[in-house]
Amino acid sequence: MDILHEAEVFEKAKMSNMSTSDRVVASREAKRLILAINEIYKKTKDSRLMDIMKRLTVKKKKIEVRLKGRNDL
């Protein structure tokens, strides 16, 4: 399960001081990991995989907020 190792490395990576293009790449990488893990989850229904996908989704959303800016005013 190489994809799980990639997800773990991505989760632990620092996301501070990133350029806009780095954020775009990180967001796409998160999406790729989530979709790949989801394919495995569909077959196994392992709850640990769901937890990993949720954590990756949270990190992806934080990256995207920084990309798009905050519109909550």
WOLIN-V432699 format. One record per residue. PHI is phi in whole degrees, -180 to 180 (* if undefined). PSI is psi as a letter, one per 20 degrees, with the letter a starting at -180 (NA if undefined). NEAR is the number of other C-alpha atoms within 12 Angstrom. Layout:
phi->(PHI;PHI)
psi->(PSI;PSI)
near->(NEAR;NEAR)
//
This chain:
phi->(*;-66;-64;-69;-66;-61;-64;-64;-63;-63;-60;-83;-69;-74;-115;-87;56;-98;-79;-61;-67;-64;-65;-62;-63;-64;-64;-68;-64;-61;-61;-61;-65;-61;-66;-67;-67;-62;-62;-68;-61;-58;-85;-102;57;-80;-67;-64;-65;-64;-63;-63;-62;-64;-65;-65;-65;-61;-65;-63;-65;-63;-64;-68;-62;-67;-71;-85;88;-94;-114;-95;-85)
psi->(m;h;h;h;g;g;g;g;g;g;h;i;q;p;j;q;l;q;r;g;h;h;g;g;g;g;g;h;g;g;g;g;g;g;h;g;h;h;g;g;h;h;h;h;k;p;h;h;h;g;g;g;h;g;g;h;g;g;g;g;h;g;g;h;g;h;g;h;r;p;k;j;NA)
near->(11;12;23;26;14;21;32;22;17;29;26;14;16;14;22;14;12;17;14;19;15;19;26;23;20;32;31;22;25;35;27;23;33;33;24;25;34;27;18;23;20;14;12;13;14;16;16;16;28;23;20;31;32;23;23;36;29;19;30;30;23;22;32;25;18;24;21;15;13;12;8;6;4)
//
